[in-house]
């Protein structure tokens, strides 16, 4: 008897469930309301729909959108205490990750999502409108160009998931960091060599392994500060 191999496509993948988002978020110590879980479910559905046409992310299955995008982004919540309110920049936000999941989970903080790719900014703008995220501002442009009177905002925290090396992350965004602020870089393996090549005046104040439910891949965060700042 001949067996037919059926590949799982994005259309046949089960949708991301608000229930499972809440269950797995709690495993990381992130308590979400039913409304927040529904917002994250809607965001995942929007990402799937837009991705079919605009190729916003290489991840296409709902299972990986849950693990590699939503839960991975939410693993930063513990680094961003709810008080006091923070101004947070998602540098190179792409399809709104981690910025939009964090904005949903932490509505008291203000998030600015910056990306140089127009179609990704169009998606994050539409997502923030459809989800009624009043704490999200989307900026289309290069980080290096956000200077002068046209962009005077300075941020308490600058986060990034995919902006190259730590040295590059710092160099393209240091003019946007507020006094006493910090950078948080999300990495896979601990970037030992990158830590040894930080620019003068910048130090790693903390590194930690992140534990993301259902994700077997290694995840780390690196917290950077100006060298004269207290930890």
C-alpha positions as CSV (number, residue, x, y, z in Angstrom):
1,X,0.0,0.0,0.0
2,X,1.4,3.4,-1.0
3,X,1.6,6.0,1.7
4,X,1.0,9.6,0.8
5,X,3.1,12.2,2.6
6,X,1.2,15.3,3.5
7,X,3.2,18.4,4.4
8,X,1.8,20.7,7.0
9,X,1.3,24.1,5.5
10,X,0.5,27.4,7.2
11,X,-3.1,27.1,6.1
12,X,-3.5,23.6,7.8
13,X,-1.7,24.5,11.0
14,X,-4.1,24.9,14.0
15,X,-4.4,28.5,15.0
16,X,-2.6,29.8,18.1
17,X,-5.0,29.5,21.1
18,X,-5.5,32.2,23.7
19,X,-5.9,29.4,26.3
20,X,-2.5,27.9,25.5
21,X,-0.8,31.3,25.4
22,X,-2.1,31.9,28.9
23,X,-1.1,28.5,30.2
24,X,2.5,28.7,28.9
25,X,3.0,32.3,29.8
26,X,2.1,31.4,33.4
27,X,4.9,28.8,33.3
28,X,7.3,31.7,32.9
29,X,5.7,33.7,35.7
30,X,3.8,35.9,33.3
31,X,0.1,36.4,34.4
32,X,-2.0,37.5,31.5
33,X,-5.7,38.4,31.6
34,X,-8.1,36.7,29.3
35,X,-8.3,39.9,27.2
36,X,-4.5,40.0,26.9
37,X,-4.4,36.3,25.8
38,X,-7.1,37.1,23.2
39,X,-5.1,40.1,21.9
40,X,-2.0,37.8,21.5
41,X,-4.1,35.3,19.7
42,X,-5.4,38.0,17.3
43,X,-1.9,39.3,16.8
44,X,-0.7,35.7,15.9
45,X,-3.6,35.4,13.4
46,X,-2.7,38.8,11.8
47,X,0.9,37.7,11.5
48,X,-0.1,34.5,9.8
49,X,-2.4,36.3,7.4
50,X,0.0,39.1,6.4
51,X,2.9,36.6,6.2
52,X,1.3,34.7,3.4
53,X,1.5,37.8,1.2
54,X,4.3,39.9,2.6
55,X,6.9,37.4,3.9
56,X,7.4,39.2,7.2
57,X,9.1,36.3,9.0
58,X,10.6,32.9,8.0
59,X,8.6,31.2,10.7
60,X,5.3,30.1,9.2
61,X,3.7,27.4,11.4
62,X,1.4,28.4,14.2
63,X,3.3,26.2,16.6
64,X,6.5,28.1,16.0
65,X,4.8,31.4,16.1
66,X,3.7,30.5,19.6
67,X,7.1,29.3,20.8
68,X,9.6,31.3,18.7
69,X,7.7,34.6,18.6
70,X,5.0,35.0,21.3
71,X,6.5,33.1,24.2
72,X,10.1,34.0,23.3
73,X,9.0,37.7,23.4
74,X,7.1,37.3,26.7
75,X,10.3,35.9,28.3
76,X,11.4,39.5,28.7
77,X,8.5,40.5,30.9
78,X,10.4,39.8,34.1
79,X,13.1,42.3,33.0
80,X,10.6,45.1,32.7
81,X,8.8,45.6,36.0
82,X,5.4,47.3,35.7
83,X,6.4,50.3,37.8
84,X,7.6,52.9,37.1
85,X,6.4,53.4,33.6
86,X,9.2,52.9,31.1
87,X,9.9,54.3,27.6
88,X,11.0,51.2,25.6
89,X,12.5,51.1,22.2
90,X,12.3,47.9,20.1
91,X,15.3,48.4,17.8
92,X,14.8,46.6,14.5
93,X,11.4,45.5,15.5
94,X,10.6,43.6,12.3
95,X,7.1,42.1,12.6
96,X,6.7,43.7,16.0
97,X,8.7,41.2,18.0
98,X,9.2,41.4,20.9
99,X,7.6,44.9,21.0
100,X,3.9,44.1,20.4
101,X,3.7,41.0,22.7
102,X,5.4,43.1,25.4
103,X,3.1,46.1,24.8
104,X,0.1,43.7,25.3
105,X,1.5,42.2,28.5
106,X,2.8,45.5,29.9
107,X,0.2,48.2,29.0
108,X,1.7,50.7,31.5
109,X,4.9,51.1,29.4
110,X,5.3,53.1,26.2
111,X,6.8,51.2,23.3
112,X,8.3,52.6,20.1
113,X,8.9,50.1,17.3
114,X,11.6,51.1,14.8
115,X,12.3,49.3,11.5
116,X,13.8,50.3,8.2
117,X,11.5,48.0,6.2
118,X,8.3,49.7,5.1
119,X,6.1,46.6,4.8
120,X,7.0,45.5,8.4
121,X,6.1,49.0,9.7
122,X,2.9,48.8,7.8
123,X,2.1,45.5,9.5
124,X,3.0,46.7,13.0
125,X,0.9,49.9,12.5
126,X,-2.1,47.9,11.4
127,X,-1.7,45.4,14.2
128,X,-1.5,48.1,16.8
129,X,-4.6,49.7,15.4
130,X,-6.6,46.5,15.2
131,X,-5.6,45.5,18.7
132,X,-6.2,49.1,20.1
133,X,-2.6,49.3,21.5
134,X,-2.5,52.9,22.5
135,X,1.0,52.4,24.1
136,X,2.6,51.6,20.7
137,X,4.2,54.0,18.3
138,X,5.7,52.8,15.0
139,X,8.6,54.6,13.3
140,X,9.8,53.7,9.8
141,X,13.4,54.6,9.5
142,X,17.0,53.7,10.4
143,X,18.1,54.0,14.0
144,X,21.1,56.0,13.0
145,X,18.9,58.6,11.4
146,X,16.7,59.2,14.5
147,X,18.4,62.3,15.7
148,X,18.0,66.0,16.2
149,X,14.8,68.0,16.7
150,X,12.7,65.6,14.6
151,X,13.4,62.8,17.1
152,X,14.3,63.9,20.6
153,X,12.9,61.0,22.6
154,X,15.3,59.1,24.8
155,X,14.5,55.6,26.1
156,X,14.9,53.9,29.5
157,X,15.3,50.5,27.8
158,X,16.3,49.5,24.3
159,X,15.6,45.9,23.3
160,X,16.5,43.9,20.3
161,X,16.1,40.3,19.1
162,X,17.9,40.4,15.8
163,X,20.2,43.4,15.3
164,X,23.5,41.8,14.8
165,X,26.4,41.8,17.3
166,X,26.3,43.5,20.7
167,X,28.8,46.1,19.4
168,X,26.5,47.0,16.5
169,X,23.4,47.1,18.7
170,X,25.1,49.7,20.9
171,X,26.7,51.7,18.1
172,X,23.4,52.2,16.2
173,X,21.3,53.1,19.2
174,X,23.5,54.6,21.9
175,X,22.3,58.2,21.0
176,X,18.7,57.1,21.9
177,X,19.5,55.7,25.4
178,X,18.4,57.9,28.3
179,X,20.8,58.6,31.1
180,X,20.7,55.6,33.5
181,X,19.1,53.5,30.7
182,X,20.0,49.9,29.6
183,X,20.1,47.8,26.5
184,X,18.6,44.3,26.6
185,X,19.7,42.0,23.8
186,X,18.0,38.6,23.2
187,X,20.5,36.0,22.0
188,X,20.7,32.2,21.4
189,X,24.0,30.9,22.8
190,X,25.7,33.2,25.2
191,X,27.8,35.5,22.9
192,X,31.1,35.2,24.8
193,X,33.2,36.7,22.0
194,X,30.8,39.6,21.5
195,X,30.9,40.4,25.2
196,X,34.7,40.7,24.9
197,X,34.3,43.2,22.0
198,X,32.0,45.7,23.6
199,X,32.7,49.4,22.8
200,X,34.7,51.4,25.3
201,X,32.5,52.7,28.1
202,X,29.9,49.9,27.8
203,X,29.7,46.9,30.1
204,X,27.5,43.8,30.6
205,X,25.7,44.2,33.9
206,X,24.0,40.9,33.7
207,X,23.6,37.8,31.5
208,X,20.9,35.1,32.1
209,X,19.6,32.0,30.4
210,X,15.9,32.3,29.4
211,X,13.6,29.3,29.7
212,X,10.8,29.4,27.2
213,X,8.1,26.7,27.4
214,X,8.0,24.2,24.5
215,X,11.3,25.6,23.1
216,X,14.3,23.4,23.2
217,X,16.7,25.9,21.7
218,X,19.0,27.8,24.0
219,X,18.1,31.4,24.8
220,X,20.0,34.1,26.7
221,X,19.6,37.7,27.5
222,X,22.4,40.2,27.9
223,X,21.9,43.5,29.8
224,X,24.3,46.3,28.9
225,X,24.8,49.6,30.6
226,X,27.3,52.5,30.3
227,X,30.3,51.6,32.4
228,X,29.9,54.4,35.0
229,X,26.3,53.4,35.8
230,X,25.4,51.4,38.9
231,X,24.1,47.8,38.3
